[in-house]
């Protein structure tokens, strides 16, 4: 499968924020989010074809207990199930980050689901056919529910750009079962510290009101928006 990068950093988002982790970033995505912070895995996917054995060997070279399989979209990869089993077989804690538009029975410890809101759709005049395809695929309630029902632990991570996004999030959460407010995470949209800080306070206040979790972007705060972090 095509791998954009494998690197050792800390988890910057979600329930495990701050935990040292090895990231395996697959390249290729079925969506085209307008604010995508890894365009080298979606709009212009790049990377090297890498075998499961090579991936496992690189992951094994790091001593950290946590592994994050991310993208792009890992679940478009034909070998996602055997790769997840191989990584889990190392005895590591495995998080898989996905937009939850495609399901496969991959083993994992934490399903990090990032359903895409309407704020993710690129403008038709700029993205042509990508806009319609993205909007058609971006939200699959049935797939989200399947991950919730099968994963040992789950988090729903929403990228929030404006206060209008909160109603959309509420509509999505209301359609799901077996999910707690504390499993819903609100993360400010932005790839620079200034934007994150400007949106953070009112999003945090919304989390207090709704019982959701506030999700920082620690890696951006520490190193900026760059690869390998």
N, C-alpha and C positions, 0 to 999 in steps of 0.2 A: 504494500500500500504506500501511497505517497505521504511522506512525513516532512513537515515544514521545519520542525526543530524539536530537539529533546534537550531540556535544560533543568538545572537545579535552582530553585528560588523559594519563596514563601507563597503560600496561598493568599492572594490578595482580596478574595471575595468569598462571601458566604459563611456558613456555620463554622468552617475551619480556618477562618482568616487568621493569618499569622503563623500557621503551621508550616515548617519546612517541608517541601514537596518536590518530587520530580515530575515535570510536565512533559507529556508526549503529545505534541500538537500535530494532528492530522491535517492534510491539506485537501480542500475541496468542500463545497457547501451547496445545498439545494436552495438556499435563500440568498438575498442580496440586500442586507440591511443598509439603509442610507448612512447610518452612523457607525458601521462596522469598524472596530479598532484593530482587526487583523485582515486587511484587504488582501494580503499575500496568501490567505487561505480561502478566499471567497471570490472577490471580483477578479483578481489575477492570481489564481492558485499556483504556488510554486513549491518545490521540494524534491526530495530524492525518493525513488522507489526503494523501500526498505522491507526486509523480511521480518517476520515475527521474531525469529531467533536473534537477528541483529538488534531489534528494539529491546528485547529482554536483556541482552548482554549489556547494552548501554544503561538501562535502568538499574541493573544489578551493580553497576560500578559506583552508584551513589548509596550512601549508608542510610538515608532517610527512610522512615517507615511508610510514608504516604506517597502515593502515585496518583496523578491526575491525568486522565485521558480526555483530551479536549480537541478543539478544532479552530476553524471550520466546523464541520458536522461529522463526528465519528461514526454515526449510524448509517451513513451512506457507504461506508467501507465494507466490502464483501467479507473481509476477515475480522470484523469487529468481535464476533463471538469467540473465536479461538484466541484472539489477541487479549481480550479481557480475561479469559481463563488462564492464559499464560502469565499475565501480570499478577493476577490474584494468586496464582500458584507459587509466586515468590514469597508468599506470606505477608505481603504488603496490604495496607488499607487502600482500596481503589475507589476513587471518585470518577464518574463519567459525566462530563458536561455536554448537554445537548439542548437543542431548541425544542425537542419533544414533538417532532413532526413525523418521525419514523421510529418504529419499535423493532427490536430484536432481543431475544432472550439472553442478553449478556449478563454475566455475574458482576456484581459490584457491591460496595458497602454503602455508597451514597450516590443517589441519582440527583444531579444538579440540573434542574429543568429551567430553561429560560424561554418561556413562551414569548413570542414577539407581538408587541402591541402595534396599533396602527401607526404609531410614530416611527416605526422602523421601515415603512414602505418608501422606496425611492420615488421621486417625482417622475411621472411618465415622460415628460418632455426631456428629461436628462438621461433616463435609464431605458427608454424604449420598452421592449418586450419584458425586461426584467421586472418592471413595476407590477404588471398584471400577474405574472407567474409568482412573484413573491407574495402578493396579497392573497392569492388563491391558496397558497401552501402554508402560510406563516402560523396558523393557529389550528390545532387539532385537539379538541377537548377529549376525544376518545383515546388518543395516544397518551396524553398527559395522565389520564386516569389509569391507564394500563401500567405506566411506570409507578404511580402511587401505590397501586395494588400489589405490585410484585417486588419492589425494591425494599431492602431492609430499612433504609432511611432516605428521606427525600427533602429537597428544598426547592421552592418555587421562587426564582430570582427574576424580578422585573426591572427593566431599564426605564427610568422615569425621567421625562424631559420637562413636563409641565403638569400643573395641578389637574388638568382635564384627564390625565392618564389614570388617576385614582379611581374614577367611576368605571373605566374599562377594566381595570384590575378587579374591582369588586364584582363585576358581572362574570368574569372568568372564574374567580374563586367560588362564587355561588353555585356554579354548575358542577363543582367537584365534590366528591365525598372522601372521608377519611383524611382530611387535611386540617391541620390546626393553624390558627393565625400566626403562631410562632414559626411555622414552616414557610411563611410567605416573607420574602425579603425584597425591600425596595432599595434600588441602587441608582444614584444620580447618573444621568447620561453625561458623558464628557471625557475628554482625553487629556485635559490639562488641569492642574491643581486649582487654578482660579475658578474655572467653571464648576468643578466639583464642590468647592467651598461655597459658592454662591447658591447652589441648589441644595446643599446638604441640610441646612437648618430647617427649612420648611418641610423637607421630606422626613427628617427625624421627628418633627412635630406630628406629622401625619401618622408615623409609626406608633407614636405614643397614643394617639387617639384611636387607632384601628387595631392595636395589638400586634402589628407586624414587626419584623426586625429591620433595623437600619443596616444596610450593607455598604461598607466603605470600599474603596478601591486602593488598598494599601500599596500595591506595587506601583501605581501611578504616583501616589504621594511620595514614595521613597525614591523612585528611579525615573519618573516620567514615563511617557507612553513610548516604550521602545521594546524591541524584540529581546528575547532571552531573559525577561523578568516576570 
